[in-house]
Amino acid sequence: ILEARCILLTKASGVQGLQNGAVSCIEIPGAVPNGIREVLGENLLCMMCDIECASGCDQAYSHSDMRRTERFIGQFIAGTDYINSGYSSTPNYDNTFAGSNTDAMDYDDMYVMERDLGQYYGIHPVQEETIIKARNKAAKALQAVFEDLGLPKITDEEVEAATYANTHDDMPKRDMVADMKAAQDMMDRGITAVDIIKALYNHGFKDVAEAVLNLQKQKVVGDYLQTSSIFDKDWNITSAVNDGNDYQGPGTGYRLYEDKEEWDRIKDLPFALDPEHLEL
């Protein structure tokens, strides 16, 4: 009842959204009878109040894979504005922010769950060579920025390692003292995003520079702060302001398979076996 009062008070005071659902204290409802069901009820109340709901599902909850799935399956099937308040894009081994209920090692399962249940989780399968190319480009972009700003050198060996690394154990050791001094030096010099954009542009990463510039523009405009907002690929904002919630009950919500292009991408799992070429 205290959580319900907090949600209603949030709505009454004009706040647009909540990160709710026990979040970093999920171990407490996870330890008491009916606790996870109560968390679902809290998320539901938030959605019923028509405020943005980032429904938790982020904090490390259990070492049991079944219970980890149990933690977010209700939100996954029903749908919230943001199923995960945070999703670790690194393996939890490298996550210094207490760890996440799901991490980079779970992506392949998430693809299959989307495919199995026809639910959209915001990700889709990609080919391994696409990922390798993107990671290599990102590492080279960082290398260029470090060079342009006079920061401790990122070597070609580090770029190659970062392209394929899983955790920091797969990376060459760096002089951490020098890196920390460089971070302070950046603060002292007043380095801003503009300097980063210039560095990227000067080293040929024009598309990345443009993306960083567009992100800074969006920070100034602030439309992404509106309720339930997301960017599309062209940096347009979709939110509750220009795309209101018109849900009217069962059968009236978003259907992933009505978005044929995205549904086709999710159906085409790269690791699915071709029944025409199975070897017994």
Secondary structure, 3 states (H helix, E strand, C coil): CHHHHHHHHHHHCCCCEEECCCHHHCCCHHHCCCHHHHHHHHHHHHHHCCCEEECCCCECCCCCHHHHHHHHHHHHHHCCCECCCCCCCCCHHHCCCCCECCCHHHHHHHHHHHHHHCCCCCCCCCCHHHHHHHHHHHHHHHHHHHHHCCCCCCCHHHHHHHHHCCCHHHCCCCCHHHHHHHHHHHHHHCCCHHHHHHHHHHCCCHHHHHHHHHHHHHHHHCHHHCCCCEECCCCCEECCCCCCCCCCCCCCCCCHHHCHHHHHHHHCCCCCCCHHHCCC
